[in-house]
Amino acid sequence: MIGTDGLGAQVDALPANDGPDLDADGQCDASDADDDGDGLVDTADRCPTEAEDKDGFQDDDGCADLDNDGDGIADPADRCPLEAGVAAMAGCPDPGRDGDGVVDRLDNCPSEAGTAVNQGCATAQLVQIIDDKLVLIDSVYFKTDRAVIEPASLRLLENVAAVLASHPAIRIRVEGHTDNQGKAGHNRDLSQRRAEAVVAFLVKAGVEPGRLEAQGYGDAQPVADNKTVMGRATNRRVVFTMLEGGAGVTNQQTGPGVETIDR
């Protein structure tokens, strides 16, 4: 076919994507070929059949650099494509600024050196951040059929407030759940008021109101069989869903006595 070099009399024997002819004589020969069409001739292209990705990182070798920082996370999904990180941080570094061996995102006390046993704090904790989940190792208890938090749960919620204070990027929805005993409307109202009571406690403890919201679900979202005593106890629970700062993971208390509602 007729050459692309503007010299109509020349015959171009190379593919249409071989780029402009580079020889002074206007002839197309093998040294001018650019099979992948990335602007680098094949003789200077380390990856002649794979186009350079032109992302500002090593763009002169002709190869696509799909993981610029080499951390195993492809650049399109990497929030820090030029800085090696971990998957849990979407490709960004996972620092531990207090040097206690617990990374900040899992450290209840990221500015205070502690121990792994104490979730990065110097003293024992009732709250754990595990795989972006806020896990309470004790239960939130309320007065029977009321939205009044029992004194036994105050230390637990104070610990929750302290963890939130140490992680200001986290926003949570406090969710109330009940078993299916009683009328659905009453259960929904009770769970809403209890969620609001927890939010009010956290605000009083210093957590900014804009980081919290309350939602009561009543008995609409059981996680166990309501036909058994143990199942109903498991369904009576307070759940903390991270809306920001924790990858949107649902966090809830552990154990069958998640929340006590005495009938």
Phi, psi and chi 1 to 4 in degrees:
 res  aa     phi    psi   chi1   chi2   chi3   chi4
   1 MET       -  168.2   63.6 -179.7  177.9      -
   2 ILE   -70.0  138.8  -59.7  -59.6      -      -
   3 GLY   -64.3  156.4      -      -      -      -
   4 THR   -91.7    5.6   59.8      -      -      -
   5 ASP   -90.7    6.2   51.3   19.8      -      -
   6 GLY    83.9   -4.9      -      -      -      -
   7 LEU   -97.3   79.7  -56.1  177.0      -      -
   8 GLY   -48.0  -22.7      -      -      -      -
   9 ALA   -80.8  -12.3      -      -      -      -
  10 GLN   -83.1  149.2  -56.6  -60.8  -33.0      -
  11 VAL  -106.8  122.8  176.8      -      -      -
  12 ASP   -96.7  111.9 -166.9  -22.9      -      -
  13 ALA   -94.2    0.4      -      -      -      -
  14 LEU  -100.5  161.9  -65.7  176.7      -      -
  15 PRO   -59.7  162.6  -23.3   33.7      -      -
  16 ALA   -65.1  -22.1      -      -      -      -
  17 ASN   -94.7   22.6   68.9  -19.1      -      -
  18 ASP   -81.0   -0.6   63.6    2.1      -      -
  19 GLY    82.4  176.2      -      -      -      -
  20 PRO   -69.3  147.9   27.1  -35.9      -      -
  21 ASP   -64.7  136.9  -68.2  -25.8      -      -
  22 LEU  -103.6  -16.8  -56.9  179.7      -      -
  23 ASP   -75.5  146.2  -68.5  -11.2      -      -
  24 ALA   -63.2  -26.1      -      -      -      -
  25 ASP   -83.0    0.7   60.5    7.8      -      -
  26 GLY    77.4    1.2      -      -      -      -
  27 GLN   -83.0  145.2  -61.7  -70.4  -27.4      -
  28 CYS   -94.7  124.1  173.1      -      -      -
  29 ASP  -134.3 -179.1   53.9   40.4      -      -
  30 ALA   -59.7  -30.2      -      -      -      -
  31 SER   -70.1  -13.6   65.2      -      -      -
  32 ASP   -94.2   -4.2  -59.9  -30.9      -      -
  33 ALA   -68.5  141.8      -      -      -      -
  34 ASP  -136.8   78.3  178.6   13.1      -      -
  35 ASP   -60.9  -33.0  -73.8  -15.1      -      -
  36 ASP   -93.0   -0.8   56.1   17.1      -      -
  37 GLY    66.8   26.7      -      -      -      -
  38 ASP   -97.8    7.3   61.0    4.8      -      -
  39 GLY    93.1   -6.1      -      -      -      -
  40 LEU  -109.0  125.4  -69.4  173.6      -      -
  41 VAL   -65.4  151.0  -64.1      -      -      -
  42 ASP   -55.9  -34.7  -67.9  -12.7      -      -
  43 THR   -67.7  -19.7   53.9      -      -      -
  44 ALA  -110.2    4.8      -      -      -      -
  45 ASP  -104.2  117.9 -165.0  -31.3      -      -
  46 ARG   -67.1  -23.4  -72.1  180.0   54.0 -162.8
  47 CYS  -129.3   74.8  -56.5      -      -      -
  48 PRO   -66.2  -16.2   23.8  -35.0      -      -
  49 THR  -108.2    7.4   61.0      -      -      -
  50 GLU  -131.8  120.0  177.6 -175.1   11.9      -
  51 ALA   -69.9  140.6      -      -      -      -
  52 GLU   -61.7  142.4  173.8   64.8   63.4      -
  53 ASP   -87.8   -4.2   55.6   -7.5      -      -
  54 LYS    48.1   58.3  -58.9  -69.2 -175.4 -178.0
  55 ASP  -114.1   13.8   60.7   -3.7      -      -
  56 GLY    85.8    4.8      -      -      -      -
  57 PHE  -125.1  112.9 -179.7   82.0      -      -
  58 GLN    48.6   51.8  -63.0 -179.0   -4.7      -
  59 ASP   -82.3   -0.2  -72.2  -18.6      -      -
  60 ASP   -99.4    4.6   56.3   -4.2      -      -
  61 ASP  -101.1   -7.6   61.0    0.6      -      -
  62 GLY    82.0    4.7      -      -      -      -
  63 CYS  -108.8  146.4  -65.6      -      -      -
  64 ALA   -77.2  125.1      -      -      -      -
  65 ASP  -102.0   91.3  -52.8  -63.5      -      -
  66 LEU   -84.1  -11.5  -57.8 -178.6      -      -
  67 ASP  -141.2   79.4 -179.4   13.4      -      -
  68 ASN   -56.4  -38.7  -69.9  -16.3      -      -
  69 ASP   -92.8   -2.1   54.7   18.9      -      -
  70 GLY    68.0   26.2      -      -      -      -
  71 ASP   -94.8    5.8   59.7    7.1      -      -
  72 GLY    87.9    1.6      -      -      -      -
  73 ILE  -113.5  119.0  -58.3  169.4      -      -
  74 ALA   -58.9  142.3      -      -      -      -
  75 ASP   -51.5  -41.9  -68.9  -16.4      -      -
  76 PRO   -58.9  -27.0  -26.0   36.8      -      -
  77 ALA  -102.9    2.2      -      -      -      -
  78 ASP   -98.7  115.6 -164.6  -30.0      -      -
  79 ARG   -70.7  -20.0  -70.8  174.8   53.2 -163.7
  80 CYS  -129.7   72.5  -58.1      -      -      -
  81 PRO   -67.2  -15.6   24.9  -35.0      -      -
  82 LEU  -108.7    9.7  -61.4  179.5      -      -
  83 GLU  -138.2  119.4 -171.2  174.8   13.8      -
  84 ALA   -60.6  136.3      -      -      -      -
  85 GLY  -145.9 -154.5      -      -      -      -
  86 VAL  -129.4  159.9  -61.8      -      -      -
  87 ALA   -61.7  -38.1      -      -      -      -
  88 ALA   -62.0  -22.4      -      -      -      -
  89 MET  -108.8   22.1  -65.2  -69.1  -75.6      -
  90 ALA    55.3   38.3      -      -      -      -
  91 GLY    91.5   -0.6      -      -      -      -
  92 CYS   -94.6  162.9  -69.6      -      -      -
  93 PRO   -60.0  156.4  -25.1   35.7      -      -
  94 ASP  -119.3   80.0 -157.6   10.6      -      -
  95 PRO   -77.8  160.6   32.2  -37.5      -      -
  96 GLY  -136.7   87.9      -      -      -      -
  97 ARG   -70.1  -20.8   61.7 -179.9 -179.2  -90.9
  98 ASP   -90.0   -2.0   58.5   14.4      -      -
  99 GLY    70.9   19.7      -      -      -      -
 100 ASP   -94.8    5.1   60.9    7.3      -      -
 101 GLY    90.3   -4.4      -      -      -      -
 102 VAL  -107.4  121.1 -178.6      -      -      -
 103 VAL   -65.7  152.1  -64.3      -      -      -
 104 ASP   -54.7  -40.4  -71.2  -11.8      -      -
 105 ARG   -67.1  -19.4   64.2 -175.3  172.8   85.4
 106 LEU  -110.7    4.1  -58.1  178.1      -      -
 107 ASP   -97.9  116.3 -164.7  -31.5      -      -
 108 ASN   -62.7  -27.6  -75.4   11.7      -      -
 109 CYS  -128.5   72.1  -54.0      -      -      -
 110 PRO   -66.3  -15.2   23.9  -34.3      -      -
 111 SER  -104.4    5.9  -60.4      -      -      -
 112 GLU  -132.9  121.3  169.5 -166.9  -14.1      -
 113 ALA   -64.8  132.5      -      -      -      -
 114 GLY  -143.9 -142.8      -      -      -      -
 115 THR  -130.3  158.5   65.6      -      -      -
 116 ALA   -64.8  -35.2      -      -      -      -
 117 VAL   -60.3  -34.6  172.7      -      -      -
 118 ASN   -99.7   25.1  -68.4  -27.8      -      -
 119 GLN    54.7   39.2  -69.5   72.7   56.0      -
 120 GLY    84.7    5.9      -      -      -      -
 121 CYS  -107.7  168.7  -63.7      -      -      -
 122 ALA   -82.9  -19.2      -      -      -      -
 123 THR  -122.2  162.3   58.0      -      -      -
 124 ALA   -60.6  143.9      -      -      -      -
 125 GLN  -116.9  150.6  -60.5  -71.4  -69.6      -
 126 LEU  -103.3    1.2  -61.3  175.7      -      -
 127 VAL  -129.0  139.7 -178.3      -      -      -
 128 GLN  -130.2  141.1  -60.5  177.5    0.8      -
 129 ILE  -103.6  109.6  -55.1  173.0      -      -
 130 ILE  -126.1  117.8  -57.4  175.4      -      -
 131 ASP    51.4   47.4  -62.7  -31.0      -      -
 132 ASP    65.6   21.0  -70.1  -29.5      -      -
 133 LYS  -114.4  136.9  -65.4 -178.4  179.4 -179.6
 134 LEU   -93.0  110.1 -169.7   64.9      -      -
 135 VAL  -112.8  123.0  178.6      -      -      -
 136 LEU   -93.7  128.1  -49.1 -173.8      -      -
 137 ILE   -91.2    4.2   61.7  175.0      -      -
 138 ASP  -132.2 -179.7 -160.1   -7.6      -      -
 139 SER  -108.6  158.5  -59.2      -      -      -
 140 VAL   -96.6  121.5  178.2      -      -      -
 141 TYR  -110.8  145.0  -63.1   98.9      -      -
 142 PHE  -125.9  158.4  -64.1   90.4      -      -
 143 LYS   -60.9  151.2  -61.8  -70.7 -174.2 -178.2
 144 THR   -54.8  120.7  -57.1      -      -      -
 145 ASP    56.4   28.5 -156.2   31.7      -      -
 146 ARG  -135.3  164.3  -63.5  170.0   61.8 -169.9
 147 ALA   -99.6   45.3      -      -      -      -
 148 VAL  -113.9  119.5  178.1      -      -      -
 149 ILE   -72.8  132.4  -58.7  169.1      -      -
 150 GLU   -69.9  143.9  -70.5  -80.5   10.9      -
 151 PRO   -54.1  -30.0  -27.9   36.6      -      -
 152 ALA   -63.1  -19.9      -      -      -      -
 153 SER   -97.6   -3.4  -64.3      -      -      -
 154 LEU   -66.1  -41.0  -60.7 -175.1      -      -
 155 ARG   -63.6  -38.2  179.6  168.6  172.0  -96.8
 156 LEU   -61.2  -48.4  170.5   65.5      -      -
 157 LEU   -69.9  -29.4  -66.7  178.5      -      -
 158 GLU   -64.2  -36.9  -72.3  169.1   -6.0      -
 159 ASN   -66.9  -40.0 -157.7  164.7      -      -
 160 VAL   -59.8  -46.1  171.4      -      -      -
 161 ALA   -60.7  -40.2      -      -      -      -
 162 ALA   -65.0  -41.0      -      -      -      -
 163 VAL   -64.9  -42.4  171.1      -      -      -
 164 LEU   -64.7  -35.6  -68.4  176.2      -      -
 165 ALA   -64.6  -32.3      -      -      -      -
 166 SER   -81.6  -12.4  -64.0      -      -      -
 167 HIS  -130.0   74.1  -65.1  -90.5      -      -
 168 PRO   -65.0  -12.8   22.6  -34.6      -      -
 169 ALA   -80.5  -15.1      -      -      -      -
 170 ILE   -79.2  130.0  -66.8  177.7      -      -
 171 ARG  -116.6  139.7  -70.9 -175.5   59.8 -112.9
 172 ILE  -131.6  153.6   64.5  170.2      -      -
 173 ARG  -108.3  121.0  178.8  170.8   59.3 -120.6
 174 VAL   -86.3  119.2  179.7      -      -      -
 175 GLU  -112.7  131.9  -58.2  175.4   -4.5      -
 176 GLY  -102.7  138.7      -      -      -      -
 177 HIS  -136.2  147.5  -62.1  -91.7      -      -
 178 THR  -126.8  174.7   70.2      -      -      -
 179 ASP   -84.3 -171.3   60.7   28.0      -      -
 180 ASN   -97.6   12.8   67.4  -13.1      -      -
 181 GLN   -76.7  136.3  -67.5 -174.2  -48.7      -
 182 GLY    90.6  177.0      -      -      -      -
 183 LYS   -76.2  144.0  -65.6 -178.0  178.2 -179.7
 184 ALA   -58.9  -41.9      -      -      -      -
 185 GLY   -62.8  -42.1      -      -      -      -
 186 HIS   -64.6  -43.3  173.0   75.5      -      -
 187 ASN   -62.4  -40.4  -72.0  -21.7      -      -
 188 ARG   -64.9  -43.5 -173.7  166.6   52.9 -107.1
 189 ASP   -64.6  -43.0  176.1   70.3      -      -
 190 LEU   -63.4  -44.1  177.3   61.6      -      -
 191 SER   -65.1  -35.1   64.5      -      -      -
 192 GLN   -66.5  -45.6  177.3   67.9   35.3      -
 193 ARG   -65.6  -35.2  -71.4 -173.1  -70.3  111.1
 194 ARG   -70.1  -40.0  -74.1 -178.6  165.5  178.0
 195 ALA   -61.9  -41.2      -      -      -      -
 196 GLU   -65.5  -34.1  -69.3  172.3   -5.0      -
 197 ALA   -65.5  -38.9      -      -      -      -
 198 VAL   -67.3  -44.0  171.4      -      -      -
 199 VAL   -60.0  -44.2  166.0      -      -      -
 200 ALA   -60.5  -40.1      -      -      -      -
 201 PHE   -63.4  -45.7  179.3   91.8      -      -
 202 LEU   -64.9  -38.3  -64.8  175.7      -      -
 203 VAL   -63.8  -44.5  169.2      -      -      -
 204 LYS   -62.0  -29.0 -172.8  175.5 -179.4  179.6
 205 ALA   -82.8   -1.2      -      -      -      -
 206 GLY   114.1   -1.3      -      -      -      -
 207 VAL   -79.4  133.1 -178.8      -      -      -
 208 GLU   -62.8  133.3  -64.2   85.5  -10.1      -
 209 PRO   -56.2  -33.7  -25.4   35.2      -      -
 210 GLY   -66.5  -12.0      -      -      -      -
 211 ARG   -93.6    0.2  -62.4  174.8   57.1 -162.5
 212 LEU  -130.5  146.5  -54.6  166.4      -      -
 213 GLU  -146.0  156.5   60.7 -178.7   67.2      -
 214 ALA  -118.0  140.5      -      -      -      -
 215 GLN  -146.1  124.9 -179.9   65.6   56.8      -
 216 GLY  -101.9  131.5      -      -      -      -
 217 TYR  -111.3   -2.1  -68.0   95.6      -      -
 218 GLY    58.0 -132.0      -      -      -      -
 219 ASP  -102.4   18.3   55.2   19.9      -      -
 220 ALA   -76.1  -17.0      -      -      -      -
 221 GLN  -129.3   64.9  -63.5 -176.6    3.8      -
 222 PRO   -67.5  147.7   28.1  -36.9      -      -
 223 VAL  -116.3    1.6  -66.7      -      -      -
 224 ALA  -148.6  173.1      -      -      -      -
 225 ASP   -76.9  117.1 -171.0  -10.4      -      -
 226 ASN   -71.6   -3.2  -87.0  -49.2      -      -
 227 LYS   -80.8  -12.3  -65.7 -179.9 -179.5  179.1
 228 THR  -115.9  155.3   68.0      -      -      -
 229 VAL   -61.6  -44.4  172.6      -      -      -
 230 MET   -64.2  -40.5 -175.1   67.5   72.4      -
 231 GLY   -64.0  -43.1      -      -      -      -
 232 ARG   -64.3  -38.1  -69.7 -167.3  -64.4  -86.6
 233 ALA   -64.1  -36.9      -      -      -      -
 234 THR   -68.3  -37.4  -60.2      -      -      -
 235 ASN   -70.9  -24.4  -72.3  -29.0      -      -
 236 ARG   -81.6  102.5  -61.4 -169.2  -62.2  -94.4
 237 ARG  -154.0  161.2   66.7 -160.7 -170.8  -82.7
 238 VAL  -113.2  129.4  172.1      -      -      -
 239 VAL  -117.8  139.8  174.2      -      -      -
 240 PHE  -112.7  110.5  -67.1   85.2      -      -
 241 THR   -99.9  121.8  -63.3      -      -      -
 242 MET   -76.2  120.3  -69.1 -171.5 -175.5      -
 243 LEU   -91.7  -29.5  -56.3  177.0      -      -
 244 GLU  -146.8  153.6  -67.7 -179.9   12.6      -
 245 GLY    82.1   -0.4      -      -      -      -
 246 GLY  -147.1   31.0      -      -      -      -
 247 ALA    59.7   22.5      -      -      -      -
 248 GLY    68.1   26.3      -      -      -      -
 249 VAL   -83.7  140.6  177.3      -      -      -
 250 THR   -79.6  130.9  -62.8      -      -      -
 251 ASN  -120.7  132.4  -49.3  -59.2      -      -
 252 GLN  -146.1  167.7   74.6 -179.5   57.8      -
 253 GLN   -71.0  160.0  -57.6  169.6  129.9      -
 254 THR  -105.1  162.6   57.7      -      -      -
 255 GLY    90.9  157.8      -      -      -      -
 256 PRO   -70.8  -22.2   26.9  -35.9      -      -
 257 GLY   -96.4   46.6      -      -      -      -
 258 VAL   -55.7  -46.3  171.1      -      -      -
 259 GLU  -146.2  136.8 -179.9 -156.5   56.8      -
 260 THR   -97.2  122.0  -62.7      -      -      -
 261 ILE  -125.9  101.8  -58.0  176.7      -      -
 262 ASP   -85.9  132.1  -64.7  -38.6      -      -
 263 ARG   -99.0      -  -62.5  -69.0 -177.2 -177.2
